[in-house]
Amino acid sequence: MEVSWMHGLYSCNARDSLRRWFLGDDGQSFSRAARFRSTDGLVGSVLSVGVDTSEIDFTVEKEDWNVYELDDKTILRIRPILLKLLKTLAPAGLGKGTAFGVVAQNLVVVRASPDRRGQPSTGPHPPEIMERATKTKVGFNEKKWVWNSYILPDNVRLKIRLVVTSVVRVEGLFDPFGNPIYRVSSDNVTAREPVS
């Protein structure tokens, strides 16, 4: 089984973030992406793909929630969802042969303790307010982790596992349910193996 690490950042504030990464045939990973801001304020990333890229069909075998308990008693449930799988040639110097481009979206559910809840927001918070707000690093414990898995047409299983590396609470800002907003840094581990 080949395994690679990817890195990303997203905010859990009732918005979902778009994730992207590439996994080369040789197990090396690399990413090619550009930042974007949609009309509703969502900030994310999109793939920058060349003309030699083709989309690959896949079947969802399993998608489940990872669960983290924060030191402030908040529970985070996070699930990466695979949206597109692209096949392209690896850029020069970043692996050999074919690479798989993965576009995924992280679904994040926050359940805060009553003493952490505040006034529910009526819409998204502008990025400049998010950036100016005070931030507090919060410790966490992984309560449950899973491999999401997808079957590719050539009888290969692609597995994706999200790993949270740090959590920061954005002070004074809340989602539409009154939960605090958290910024979560994460890595993704991917693996490919034949379907037995």
N, C-alpha and C positions, 0 to 999 in steps of 0.2 A: 504494500500500500504506500503510495506517495503522499507526503504531507507537506503543506506550506503554510506560512503565516502571512496575514494581511493586516493592515492597520487602518483605522478609521475613527471618525469623531461624529457624534450625532447628539442632538438634544431631544430629551423626552418631554414634550410639552403639548401633547395632543396633536402633534404634527409628526409625520413619518419622514424619515430621511432616506435618500436614495444612496445605495452603496454600489461600489464598482471595484473590481479587481481582475487581474489576469493570472492564470495559472499555466505555466509552460509545461510541455511534455516532459522536460527534464526535472520537474518538481520545483523549479525556480518561479517566483512570482514577481510581477511587476504591475504597475498601474499606469493608465493614461487617462486623464480626466480633466474636465474643465468645470469651474464653479458656475452656478447659475442662481438666479433669484426669480421665482415665479411671481405672477401678479398678486398672489395672496400672501406673499412674504416668506414662503418656504425657500430655504437655502439648501442646496444639495449639490450633487455632482452628476455629470453625464459623461459617457464614454466618448473618447475621441478615437474613432475607428477609421481604418483605411479602406481602400477599395477591395482589398483581398479578404474582407470579413464576410462571413455568412452566419445566419442564425441557425441554431441547432434545436430541434424539438427535444423535449424531455418530459418525463412523467414524474409527478410528485409521488415519492414512496412514503415519505414521512416529514411532517413539519410540526414542531412542538415548541413549547415555551421553555426558556431558561429563566430561573427564578433567583433573585438576589435580595438579601435582607440588608438594608443599610443600617449603620450605627444609630441613626435617628429613628429607627423602627419602621421606616418606609419600606414597602415591598415593591421591587421592580420586576415586571415580567416582560421579557424581550424575546422576540421571534424574528429571525431573518427570513424573508420570503424571496425566493428566486423568481425574478420577473423575466429575464432573458438570458440565454446562453449563446455566446458568439464564438466562432472559431476563426482564428486569424494567424498569420505568421508572426512569430516573436520578432520585435524590433532588434536590429543589430546590437550585439553586446548585452542583451537582456534575456538570454536563454537560446535554446536551439529548437528548430522545427515549429510545430504547431502550438499555439497557445489558446486557452479558453478564456474568453472575456465573460465575466459574470456581472449582471446587473441585478441587485437585490434591494429590497426595501425592508428596513427594520420596523417592526411594529412594537410599540412600547406602551405598557400599561403601568400606571403609577397608583399605588394605594398607600396614602400617607396616614400616619397616626393622627387622631383628632387634634392634638396640640400643635401639629405642623400645618394644618389646613388654614387657608385664608380666604379672602374675597375672590370668588370665581371671576375669571376674565370674560369679557364679552367678545373677544376676538384675538387674533395673533398679536404677540408683542413685537414691535418693530426691532430690527437687528441692532440699531444704535442704542436702544434702551437695554436690550439684553447685554450688550458689551459694557455699558456703563455701570450696570448693577454690581453690587458686592457679591462675591462668590466665596463659598465655604467648602473646602474639601471634606468629603464624607467617606468614612471607612465602610466596607461591605463584606458580607460573607456569601459565597456561592451556595445556594440551597439545593439547586437542581440544574444540571446541564444536560443537553442532548445534542446528538448529531442529527441535523436535517439531512435527508438523503433523496436523491433524484436519479432516475434510471435514464441513461442516454441510449440512442438508437443502436449503437454498436455494442450493447450489452455491458456497459460500464456503469458503475454506481459512482456518482459524484456526491461527496459528503461535505457539509459545511457546519462548523461549530463556532458560535460566537463566544468570545472570552472578554469579559469586562476587565479593564486594567486600572481605571480610576473613575471616580464620581465626584462631581462638584454641584452643590446646590446653589441656585441663583436666588439670592435673598430678596424677599418682597414681591416676587412675581409668581402668579399662580395660573394654572390651566382652567378650562371652563368648569371643572369639577371641584375647584378649590385646592387641588394638590399643588405642592411646590414644583417648580420647574428644575430639572436636573440636567446637567451636561455630562454625558457619559463617553469616555474614551474606551475603545475596544479594539481587539484584534480578532481576526477570523482565521481559524485553522481550516484548511480544505484538504481533502484526501480523495484519491480516485482508486477504485479497486474493481476487479472483474465481478460480475454478478454470477454467483454460483448456482 
